[in-house]
């Protein structure tokens, strides 16, 4: 990931960020990285966590620590194409936040709800997105 | 990312894979990593590329190189919440593959189509997924 276009100009990251992706040994690969679906979960957890930090700052809530634990349930028969009624992707994803902050439980729940509402990756995963895959 | 449950047992990756995520300086952050939405694109490109390699092997197509170029179109007014009619996520995503292989253009297009059909991340992004976000 090197750059993007926005705010009226071509933008560059400070550096080109590289990520290794692989599949585990039980899928006949070498396990030299997280799997692609796990990388999507990393993006979702990162987006929601950044949102929590941002909304907390806006609301004057002092955060001491935020930890996201994320799980996706997937039926391997879908991936393998063994059962056409089972989808390829996640059946459900659960993100659980442990937050240490100067705030009530109600304030923290409202904080999480707002971060979810504003999260781009939550939107991408929760809703359908049009994807065009083509040969150059 | 450390492990997963599957094939009747708890599975562990060979190592725990860690990824840094951040937002760019024009979003008032420090740009110490790709953004969460870019990480999702990395997962999509990785999943489709792995699928192409896998289907090519199955079909006896010798690949010399596969390069994915991926772009997501996003209206920043959606992220900022400035216009409720504009979604937070990608409007469209385009993945373009340059492939050097011993195969005809028709064979390569069929290869890409099958990789798309079997891709878990394509399924996750193209279709709605239920996500539960909660406070521990």
HADDOCK unambig.tbl for C-alpha pairs under 7 A between the chains (distance, minus, plus):
assign (segid A and resid 1 and name CA) (segid B and resid 34 and name CA) 6.46 0.50 0.50
assign (segid A and resid 13 and name CA) (segid B and resid 24 and name CA) 6.74 0.50 0.50
assign (segid A and resid 13 and name CA) (segid B and resid 31 and name CA) 6.63 0.50 0.50
assign (segid A and resid 14 and name CA) (segid B and resid 31 and name CA) 6.45 0.50 0.50
assign (segid A and resid 17 and name CA) (segid B and resid 33 and name CA) 6.27 0.50 0.50
assign (segid A and resid 17 and name CA) (segid B and resid 34 and name CA) 6.13 0.50 0.50
assign (segid A and resid 21 and name CA) (segid B and resid 46 and name CA) 6.35 0.50 0.50
assign (segid A and resid 24 and name CA) (segid B and resid 13 and name CA) 6.72 0.50 0.50
assign (segid A and resid 31 and name CA) (segid B and resid 13 and name CA) 6.62 0.50 0.50
assign (segid A and resid 31 and name CA) (segid B and resid 14 and name CA) 6.45 0.50 0.50
assign (segid A and resid 33 and name CA) (segid B and resid 17 and name CA) 6.29 0.50 0.50
assign (segid A and resid 34 and name CA) (segid B and resid 1 and name CA) 6.46 0.50 0.50
assign (segid A and resid 34 and name CA) (segid B and resid 17 and name CA) 6.11 0.50 0.50
assign (segid A and resid 36 and name CA) (segid B and resid 43 and name CA) 4.38 0.50 0.50
assign (segid A and resid 36 and name CA) (segid B and resid 44 and name CA) 6.70 0.50 0.50
assign (segid A and resid 36 and name CA) (segid B and resid 46 and name CA) 5.88 0.50 0.50
assign (segid A and resid 36 and name CA) (segid B and resid 47 and name CA) 5.26 0.50 0.50
assign (segid A and resid 36 and name CA) (segid B and resid 121 and name CA) 6.74 0.50 0.50
assign (segid A and resid 37 and name CA) (segid B and resid 43 and name CA) 6.46 0.50 0.50
assign (segid A and resid 37 and name CA) (segid B and resid 120 and name CA) 6.85 0.50 0.50
assign (segid A and resid 37 and name CA) (segid B and resid 121 and name CA) 5.71 0.50 0.50
assign (segid A and resid 39 and name CA) (segid B and resid 39 and name CA) 6.80 0.50 0.50
assign (segid A and resid 39 and name CA) (segid B and resid 40 and name CA) 6.74 0.50 0.50
assign (segid A and resid 39 and name CA) (segid B and resid 43 and name CA) 5.38 0.50 0.50
assign (segid A and resid 40 and name CA) (segid B and resid 39 and name CA) 6.73 0.50 0.50
assign (segid A and resid 40 and name CA) (segid B and resid 40 and name CA) 4.84 0.50 0.50
assign (segid A and resid 40 and name CA) (segid B and resid 43 and name CA) 5.73 0.50 0.50
assign (segid A and resid 43 and name CA) (segid B and resid 36 and name CA) 4.38 0.50 0.50
assign (segid A and resid 43 and name CA) (segid B and resid 37 and name CA) 6.45 0.50 0.50
assign (segid A and resid 43 and name CA) (segid B and resid 39 and name CA) 5.37 0.50 0.50
assign (segid A and resid 43 and name CA) (segid B and resid 40 and name CA) 5.72 0.50 0.50
assign (segid A and resid 44 and name CA) (segid B and resid 36 and name CA) 6.68 0.50 0.50
assign (segid A and resid 46 and name CA) (segid B and resid 21 and name CA) 6.34 0.50 0.50
assign (segid A and resid 46 and name CA) (segid B and resid 36 and name CA) 5.86 0.50 0.50
assign (segid A and resid 47 and name CA) (segid B and resid 36 and name CA) 5.26 0.50 0.50
assign (segid A and resid 79 and name CA) (segid B and resid 118 and name CA) 6.64 0.50 0.50
assign (segid A and resid 79 and name CA) (segid B and resid 120 and name CA) 6.37 0.50 0.50
assign (segid A and resid 88 and name CA) (segid B and resid 119 and name CA) 6.98 0.50 0.50
assign (segid A and resid 88 and name CA) (segid B and resid 120 and name CA) 4.85 0.50 0.50
assign (segid A and resid 88 and name CA) (segid B and resid 123 and name CA) 5.98 0.50 0.50
assign (segid A and resid 89 and name CA) (segid B and resid 120 and name CA) 4.71 0.50 0.50
assign (segid A and resid 89 and name CA) (segid B and resid 121 and name CA) 6.45 0.50 0.50
assign (segid A and resid 89 and name CA) (segid B and resid 123 and name CA) 5.18 0.50 0.50
assign (segid A and resid 89 and name CA) (segid B and resid 124 and name CA) 4.90 0.50 0.50
assign (segid A and resid 90 and name CA) (segid B and resid 124 and name CA) 6.46 0.50 0.50
assign (segid A and resid 90 and name CA) (segid B and resid 129 and name CA) 6.77 0.50 0.50
assign (segid A and resid 91 and name CA) (segid B and resid 129 and name CA) 6.73 0.50 0.50
assign (segid A and resid 92 and name CA) (segid B and resid 129 and name CA) 6.38 0.50 0.50
assign (segid A and resid 92 and name CA) (segid B and resid 130 and name CA) 5.03 0.50 0.50
assign (segid A and resid 92 and name CA) (segid B and resid 131 and name CA) 5.85 0.50 0.50
assign (segid A and resid 93 and name CA) (segid B and resid 130 and name CA) 6.37 0.50 0.50
assign (segid A and resid 93 and name CA) (segid B and resid 131 and name CA) 4.71 0.50 0.50
assign (segid A and resid 93 and name CA) (segid B and resid 132 and name CA) 6.24 0.50 0.50
assign (segid A and resid 94 and name CA) (segid B and resid 131 and name CA) 5.80 0.50 0.50
assign (segid A and resid 94 and name CA) (segid B and resid 132 and name CA) 4.76 0.50 0.50
assign (segid A and resid 94 and name CA) (segid B and resid 133 and name CA) 6.00 0.50 0.50
assign (segid A and resid 95 and name CA) (segid B and resid 132 and name CA) 6.16 0.50 0.50
assign (segid A and resid 95 and name CA) (segid B and resid 133 and name CA) 4.75 0.50 0.50
assign (segid A and resid 95 and name CA) (segid B and resid 134 and name CA) 6.34 0.50 0.50
assign (segid A and resid 96 and name CA) (segid B and resid 133 and name CA) 5.98 0.50 0.50
assign (segid A and resid 96 and name CA) (segid B and resid 134 and name CA) 4.99 0.50 0.50
assign (segid A and resid 96 and name CA) (segid B and resid 135 and name CA) 5.63 0.50 0.50
assign (segid A and resid 96 and name CA) (segid B and resid 136 and name CA) 5.57 0.50 0.50
assign (segid A and resid 97 and name CA) (segid B and resid 134 and name CA) 6.24 0.50 0.50
assign (segid A and resid 97 and name CA) (segid B and resid 135 and name CA) 4.89 0.50 0.50
assign (segid A and resid 97 and name CA) (segid B and resid 136 and name CA) 5.43 0.50 0.50
assign (segid A and resid 98 and name CA) (segid B and resid 135 and name CA) 6.29 0.50 0.50
assign (segid A and resid 98 and name CA) (segid B and resid 136 and name CA) 5.21 0.50 0.50
assign (segid A and resid 109 and name CA) (segid B and resid 135 and name CA) 6.36 0.50 0.50
assign (segid A and resid 118 and name CA) (segid B and resid 79 and name CA) 6.64 0.50 0.50
assign (segid A and resid 119 and name CA) (segid B and resid 88 and name CA) 6.98 0.50 0.50
assign (segid A and resid 120 and name CA) (segid B and resid 37 and name CA) 6.85 0.50 0.50
assign (segid A and resid 120 and name CA) (segid B and resid 79 and name CA) 6.37 0.50 0.50
assign (segid A and resid 120 and name CA) (segid B and resid 88 and name CA) 4.84 0.50 0.50
assign (segid A and resid 120 and name CA) (segid B and resid 89 and name CA) 4.70 0.50 0.50
assign (segid A and resid 121 and name CA) (segid B and resid 36 and name CA) 6.74 0.50 0.50
assign (segid A and resid 121 and name CA) (segid B and resid 37 and name CA) 5.71 0.50 0.50
assign (segid A and resid 121 and name CA) (segid B and resid 89 and name CA) 6.46 0.50 0.50
assign (segid A and resid 123 and name CA) (segid B and resid 88 and name CA) 5.98 0.50 0.50
assign (segid A and resid 123 and name CA) (segid B and resid 89 and name CA) 5.18 0.50 0.50
assign (segid A and resid 124 and name CA) (segid B and resid 89 and name CA) 4.90 0.50 0.50
assign (segid A and resid 124 and name CA) (segid B and resid 90 and name CA) 6.45 0.50 0.50
assign (segid A and resid 124 and name CA) (segid B and resid 125 and name CA) 6.20 0.50 0.50
assign (segid A and resid 125 and name CA) (segid B and resid 124 and name CA) 6.20 0.50 0.50
assign (segid A and resid 125 and name CA) (segid B and resid 125 and name CA) 5.30 0.50 0.50
assign (segid A and resid 125 and name CA) (segid B and resid 128 and name CA) 6.41 0.50 0.50
assign (segid A and resid 125 and name CA) (segid B and resid 129 and name CA) 5.94 0.50 0.50
assign (segid A and resid 126 and name CA) (segid B and resid 128 and name CA) 4.82 0.50 0.50
assign (segid A and resid 126 and name CA) (segid B and resid 129 and name CA) 4.70 0.50 0.50
assign (segid A and resid 126 and name CA) (segid B and resid 130 and name CA) 6.05 0.50 0.50
assign (segid A and resid 126 and name CA) (segid B and resid 131 and name CA) 6.63 0.50 0.50
assign (segid A and resid 127 and name CA) (segid B and resid 127 and name CA) 6.40 0.50 0.50
assign (segid A and resid 127 and name CA) (segid B and resid 128 and name CA) 4.39 0.50 0.50
assign (segid A and resid 127 and name CA) (segid B and resid 129 and name CA) 6.85 0.50 0.50
assign (segid A and resid 128 and name CA) (segid B and resid 125 and name CA) 6.40 0.50 0.50
assign (segid A and resid 128 and name CA) (segid B and resid 126 and name CA) 4.81 0.50 0.50
assign (segid A and resid 128 and name CA) (segid B and resid 127 and name CA) 4.39 0.50 0.50
assign (segid A and resid 128 and name CA) (segid B and resid 128 and name CA) 5.04 0.50 0.50
assign (segid A and resid 129 and name CA) (segid B and resid 90 and name CA) 6.77 0.50 0.50
assign (segid A and resid 129 and name CA) (segid B and resid 91 and name CA) 6.73 0.50 0.50
assign (segid A and resid 129 and name CA) (segid B and resid 92 and name CA) 6.38 0.50 0.50
assign (segid A and resid 129 and name CA) (segid B and resid 125 and name CA) 5.95 0.50 0.50
assign (segid A and resid 129 and name CA) (segid B and resid 126 and name CA) 4.70 0.50 0.50
assign (segid A and resid 129 and name CA) (segid B and resid 127 and name CA) 6.86 0.50 0.50
assign (segid A and resid 130 and name CA) (segid B and resid 92 and name CA) 5.04 0.50 0.50
assign (segid A and resid 130 and name CA) (segid B and resid 93 and name CA) 6.37 0.50 0.50
assign (segid A and resid 130 and name CA) (segid B and resid 126 and name CA) 6.04 0.50 0.50
assign (segid A and resid 131 and name CA) (segid B and resid 92 and name CA) 5.86 0.50 0.50
assign (segid A and resid 131 and name CA) (segid B and resid 93 and name CA) 4.72 0.50 0.50
assign (segid A and resid 131 and name CA) (segid B and resid 94 and name CA) 5.81 0.50 0.50
assign (segid A and resid 131 and name CA) (segid B and resid 126 and name CA) 6.63 0.50 0.50
assign (segid A and resid 132 and name CA) (segid B and resid 93 and name CA) 6.24 0.50 0.50
assign (segid A and resid 132 and name CA) (segid B and resid 94 and name CA) 4.77 0.50 0.50
assign (segid A and resid 132 and name CA) (segid B and resid 95 and name CA) 6.17 0.50 0.50
assign (segid A and resid 133 and name CA) (segid B and resid 94 and name CA) 5.99 0.50 0.50
assign (segid A and resid 133 and name CA) (segid B and resid 95 and name CA) 4.76 0.50 0.50
assign (segid A and resid 133 and name CA) (segid B and resid 96 and name CA) 5.99 0.50 0.50
assign (segid A and resid 134 and name CA) (segid B and resid 95 and name CA) 6.34 0.50 0.50
assign (segid A and resid 134 and name CA) (segid B and resid 96 and name CA) 4.99 0.50 0.50
assign (segid A and resid 134 and name CA) (segid B and resid 97 and name CA) 6.23 0.50 0.50
assign (segid A and resid 135 and name CA) (segid B and resid 96 and name CA) 5.63 0.50 0.50
assign (segid A and resid 135 and name CA) (segid B and resid 97 and name CA) 4.88 0.50 0.50
assign (segid A and resid 135 and name CA) (segid B and resid 98 and name CA) 6.29 0.50 0.50
assign (segid A and resid 135 and name CA) (segid B and resid 109 and name CA) 6.38 0.50 0.50
assign (segid A and resid 136 and name CA) (segid B and resid 96 and name CA) 5.59 0.50 0.50
assign (segid A and resid 136 and name CA) (segid B and resid 97 and name CA) 5.45 0.50 0.50
assign (segid A and resid 136 and name CA) (segid B and resid 98 and name CA) 5.22 0.50 0.50
